[in-house]
Amino acid sequence: MAFDFVPPPPAEAGHRLSRMLEPSEWAAAGIPLLRNPREVITGLHARHLPAPSTAVVAVLDHDERLAASASFVRLPVPPDGWELRNALLAQLRRVIPHDLRRRTPVRTAVLLYCRPGEAHWTEEDGAWMWGLRDACTLHGLRCGAYITLTESGWQILGEGRSGRRPRSPAHAQASMTSGGGAHEAHRRTVAR
């Protein structure tokens, strides 16, 4: 007697959609504001030179100084907060030890995502927000700002703060092998 393996049905869109945050949910979560967002964003942009579809996750100390950062390219699949959370966790584990033994988080993770399109919120942004919040919890970090970088400039979603520079390169194509446009030595920054 032979038994055939029947794969489970593909994940329902409802499950994927439940792993994303709406802008109102993000704003209500009490995400701490960056004191100097332009300095943080220009520093990350200069360090990683993100091309479209590149995510830069950074860990800031209590003085908003960069403790560690990593960039990687998101594969072109439907956005799912669970998958994005796992990708963020993998990068965080590579560049900085977790803070799970602390009673309260002392470091903050922020995410800068370079993407094509307009600066308004998308479902993909909602999935990144869910993934960042969950990855921070699992790594013992405070969840910080989610920043999009588009052709029109940068925007911190849920806060309404934005600027024209830096911005996403208009015609750049992301490499699917590794992070952004930066040389390998610049893509990862280890804690000082």
C-alpha positions in Angstrom: 0.0 0.0 0.0 1.4 3.4 -1.0 0.6 6.7 0.6 1.1 9.9 -1.2 2.1 13.0 0.6 -0.4 15.8 0.1 1.1 19.2 0.8 -0.9 21.5 3.0 -2.9 24.2 1.3 -1.1 27.5 0.7 -1.3 30.0 3.5 -4.5 31.9 3.3 -4.3 35.6 2.6 -6.1 36.2 5.9 -3.1 34.8 7.8 -0.7 36.9 5.9 -2.9 40.0 6.3 -3.1 39.4 10.1 0.7 39.8 10.2 0.8 43.4 9.3 0.0 46.6 11.1 -2.1 49.5 10.0 -0.7 53.0 10.4 -3.2 53.7 13.3 -2.0 50.5 15.1 1.6 51.5 14.7 1.0 55.1 15.9 -0.9 53.7 19.0 1.9 51.4 19.9 3.9 54.2 21.5 7.0 53.9 19.2 9.6 56.3 20.5 10.4 59.3 18.2 13.9 59.8 16.9 15.4 62.9 18.3 17.4 63.7 15.1 15.9 61.6 12.3 17.8 63.4 9.5 21.1 62.5 11.1 20.1 58.8 11.6 18.7 58.4 8.1 21.6 60.2 6.3 24.1 58.1 8.3 22.4 54.8 7.4 22.1 55.9 3.8 25.8 56.8 3.5 26.9 53.6 5.2 24.7 51.2 3.2 23.8 53.0 -0.1 20.5 51.1 -0.3 19.0 50.4 -3.7 15.3 49.6 -4.2 14.1 46.5 -2.2 16.9 46.9 0.3 16.2 46.9 4.0 18.6 48.4 6.6 18.1 47.4 10.2 20.0 49.4 12.7 20.4 49.2 16.5 20.8 52.5 18.3 22.1 53.0 21.9 20.3 55.2 24.4 22.0 58.3 22.9 20.9 57.4 19.4 24.4 56.5 18.3 24.7 53.6 15.9 25.6 50.4 17.7 25.2 48.0 14.8 23.5 47.8 11.4 23.0 45.4 8.5 21.4 45.6 5.1 19.8 42.9 2.9 17.6 42.7 -0.2 14.0 41.5 0.2 13.1 38.8 -2.3 10.1 39.5 -4.6 7.5 37.5 -2.8 4.1 38.6 -1.3 4.8 40.5 1.9 4.4 38.4 5.0 5.3 39.9 8.4 6.4 36.5 9.7 8.9 36.0 6.9 10.1 39.6 7.3 10.5 39.1 11.0 12.6 36.1 10.5 14.8 38.0 8.0 15.3 40.8 10.5 16.1 38.5 13.3 18.7 36.7 11.2 20.4 40.1 10.5 20.2 41.2 14.2 21.7 37.9 15.4 24.6 38.4 13.0 25.5 41.9 14.2 24.6 42.3 17.8 23.9 40.1 20.9 20.4 39.9 22.2 19.3 41.9 25.3 16.8 39.3 26.6 18.3 39.2 30.1 17.6 42.9 30.7 14.4 43.9 32.5 13.7 46.7 30.0 15.3 47.3 26.6 18.1 49.8 26.5 18.7 49.7 22.7 16.3 50.5 19.9 16.0 49.0 16.5 15.0 51.1 13.5 14.3 49.9 10.0 14.9 51.9 6.8 13.3 50.3 3.7 14.2 51.6 0.3 11.4 50.9 -2.1 9.9 52.1 -5.4 6.5 53.8 -5.5 4.9 56.6 -3.6 5.6 57.6 0.0 2.2 56.5 1.3 1.6 53.4 3.4 1.3 50.0 1.6 0.6 46.5 2.8 4.3 45.7 2.4 5.0 48.5 4.9 2.4 47.0 7.3 4.2 43.6 7.0 7.6 45.3 7.7 6.1 47.1 10.8 4.7 43.8 12.2 8.0 42.1 11.5 10.1 44.8 13.1 7.9 44.9 16.2 8.0 41.2 16.6 11.8 40.9 15.9 12.5 43.6 18.5 10.5 41.7 21.1 12.3 38.4 20.4 15.7 40.1 20.4 15.2 42.2 23.6 15.2 45.5 21.8 12.8 48.5 21.9 10.9 48.9 18.7 11.8 52.1 16.9 11.0 54.0 13.8 10.0 52.5 10.4 11.4 54.7 7.7 10.6 54.4 4.0 13.0 55.7 1.3 11.3 56.4 -2.0 12.1 58.5 -5.1 10.4 61.5 -3.4 12.5 61.2 -0.2 12.2 59.6 3.2 9.2 59.3 5.5 8.8 58.0 9.0 5.5 56.2 8.9 3.2 56.7 11.8 4.9 60.1 12.6 4.4 62.2 9.5 8.0 63.4 9.5 9.7 63.4 6.1 12.4 65.0 4.0 13.6 65.1 0.4 17.2 63.9 0.9 18.3 61.2 0.9 16.0 59.4 -1.4 15.8 56.2 -3.4 17.8 56.1 -6.6 15.3 56.6 -9.5 16.6 53.9 -11.9 18.8 51.7 -9.7 18.2 47.9 -9.7 18.9 46.0 -6.5 21.2 43.0 -6.6 19.4 39.9 -5.5 22.5 38.3 -4.1 23.2 40.6 -1.1 22.4 43.9 0.4 22.0 47.1 -1.5 24.6 49.0 -3.4 27.2 49.1 -0.8 30.5 47.2 -0.8 30.4 44.1 1.4 32.6 45.8 4.0 30.0 48.6 4.5 26.9 46.4 4.6 27.4 45.2 8.1 28.5 47.3 11.1 29.3 45.5 14.3 28.9 47.1 17.7 31.7 49.4 18.7 
